[in-house]
C-alpha cells in the first residue's frame, strides 16, 4: 500500500451527490496524483431503505440503486482501485436484512451488487504513513475528531458529520498528531436531505488529502449560483 499521496473521498450519498463533484475529484486527481484512494463512507445513500420515513417523491429502492450504480460506474472509471470504509448509509441493506432475520449467506457482497471490479469495502482501516506514524480511517465515531485521534493514539480521518471541515492537532512528549474532518460532496437541495433545510449551519462541500504524511483540506468553493468555481484553491 503506497500512502505517499492519499485522496479521501468524503460522503457522496449517491445518487444524491453534487453533479459537479466528479469534476472536482478529477481535478484533485490531476493535481495531486494520488497513490491511494479512500472513500470515507456513505458512498451510497439508500434513502429508500432508511429506518426513518422515506420521501415518496424520491426514487424507490430499486430505482435508487440503479441510478447509484450508474454513478458508481462513472466513479470507477476515474478511480479503478478504491477502498470504502463501512458506514451507516452504505451498510443499510445489511442492517435491514439483519432486522428482518435474513442470514448474510443470502446476500451479495458489497462489490458484487455494485458491479465493481477492484473496489473493496472494509471496516475501519489503519495505515502507516511515510513518516512511520499510523493513521486511522473511520466513518464517524464522534463529532470531536480530536478525541477520536487521542483515544486511538494516532492520526485520524473521518467523515459523517457534514457540517464539519477541519484539522486539529494535539501532542504528547514524543510526537505531534492530528485529526481531520473532511466535509461532504452532497447536494443539500435534494429531497434526501430535507431534514437539514432549516439547519443554521450548512453542509461544507469539500474533501481531504494526506500528502507526504501531512493532512490537507480541499474545499470545493462555490459561486453565487451554488456551483463549483471550476478550480482548486
N, C-alpha and C positions, 0 to 999 in steps of 0.2 A: 504494500500500500504506500503510495507516494503522497506524502502530506505536505509537500512544499507550498502548494497553492491550492487551498480548499475553497470551493464555492458552496455556500449554504443556501439552498433554495427555500425561502420562507413559505408559510402556509399559502397554498394556491386555491384550495377548495374547488377544484374542477367539478362541474363546468361553470362555476360562478366566479371565475377569476377575472381580473382586468384583461381586456382584449389586447392591450399593449405590453403585457407582462412578458410575453415570449420575446418580443423585440428587445426589451430591457435585458433579459437574460442572455440573449445573443450578443448584445453589446458588451456585457460583462465577460462573456467567454472570449470574445475577440481581444479585449483589453488585457485580461489577466491570465488567459490560457491555463485554466485550472487543471491540476493533475489529479484531482479527486473531487467528485461532485456528490453532495449530500442533500437530500430533501429532509427537512427537519420535522415533517409530518403534515397531516391534513392535506395530502395531495388531492384526495377526492373529498367532496363534501358529504355525499349520501344524505342530503336533506330529506328525501322521501322515506328514509329508513330511521329517521330520528326518533328518539324516545319522547321528544316534545312534539307538539302539534305541527304538522306539515302544512305549508301553504298550498291550498288546492289550485292556485293559479300557476304553480310551478310544475316541472316535469314529474311524471310518475317515476317509480323506482327503476323500471326497465329503461325508459326513455332517458332518464338522467345518467344511468350507467353507459348507455350507448353514446350519448354526447360526450361524456367524460372520456371514454376510450378513444374517440376521435382526437381529442386534445392530447391524450397520453401518447398516441402515435406520433403526433407532431413534436411533442417534447422529446420523445425518444430519438427522433431524427436529429435533434440538437445535441442531446446528451445520451449516446448509446449505452453508456455504463453509469449507473446511478444506484445509490443506496438510500432507501427511505426508512426513517425511524417510525416505529409503531406509534399510533396516536388515537385520540378519542374518535375522530371522524372517520379516518381511513379504516379503522377496525370495526366500524359499525355493523357490517354484515355478520361478522363472527360473534359479536356481542348479542345481536338479535337472535342468531341461531342458538346461542347458549341459553338465552332467556326462555326459548321455546323447547329446550331439551333436545336439540339436534346434535348428534355426535359429530365431531370435527371430520371424521372419515368421509362424511357425505359431501363435504365442501371442497371446492377447488382451492389450491394455493393462490396467494395474492397475485403473484406474477402471472399465473396461468389465466385467471379470469380477466386480467388487464391485457393479456396478449403480448407482454414484453419479453424480450429475449435474454438480456443480461442484467436487468434490474433486480435488486434484492430488497426484501422487506424484513427488517430485523427489529429487535428490541433496542434499548439504549446501547450506544456504541462508545467505547473509549479507544482513542488512538494516541500514538506517541508522535509528538511534533518534532521537527528537526532540531529544536533546542533541547530535546530529551524530556521536556515537560509532557504530562498527559493532558488530554482534553476530552471531556465528556460531552456527547451529543444526546440530548433528550428532548422530547416534545414540549413538556411544560410541567415541571414538578412543583414549582412555587412561583408566585408573582414576583418574588425577590430573587433574581438570578444570582445575586452575590451570595445569598445564603446557600443556594444550591452548590455553588462553587466551593464555599467554605466547608460545607458539610461533607463534601466528597474529597476535599483536599487537592483539588486540581482545577484547571481552567474548565469553563463550561459554556456551551452554546445551547440556547433553547428558543422555541417559537411559542405558539399557542396564544399568547397574550397580544392581541392585535394592536393595542394602543401603546405598546412598549417597544422602544427602539433605542438601545443604549449599550455602552460598555462601562463597566465598573471594575475597579481594581482593589485588591487587598494584598497584604504582605505578612509574612512571618519572618523570623530572623534569618531564614535561609533563602527566601525567594519571593518574587512578585508574581501574583496570579490575577486572572481576570474572568469576568463573566460577561457574555454578550447576548443581548436580546435582539432578534432580527426582524421584528415587524411582520408584514404580510404582503401578499400580492393579489388581494381580492377586490372585487367590485362592490363597494359598500352600498351602492344604489340598488343592488339586486334584492329581490324579494326574499332571498335566502337569509339576508341579514337585516330584515325589517325590525328585528328585536333591538337593533342598535340605533334606530333612526333618531331617537331622542337623547342619545348619549351626548354629554357635554364634551367629552374627549372623542376625537375622531380616530379612525384606524390610521396607522402610519404605514405608508407604502414604501417598501424597501427590502433589502436583504443584507447578508453579511458574507465576509470572506475572512480567511486566515492566510496571510501572506508571510512566508518565512517566519512562522510561529507567532505572528502578531495579528490581533483582531482588527478588522476594518469594516465599518458600516458603509453600505452603498444605498443611499436614499434614491428613490425613484421620484424625482422632482416633477411636479405637475404644473401646467399652465393654468390660466384663469378658467379655461374650459374643462379643467379636470383631466387633461390628457398629459401623458409623459412628454417632456420637452424634447426628447429625441437625442439627448446626450448625457453622458455621465458627468457627475460633479464631484 
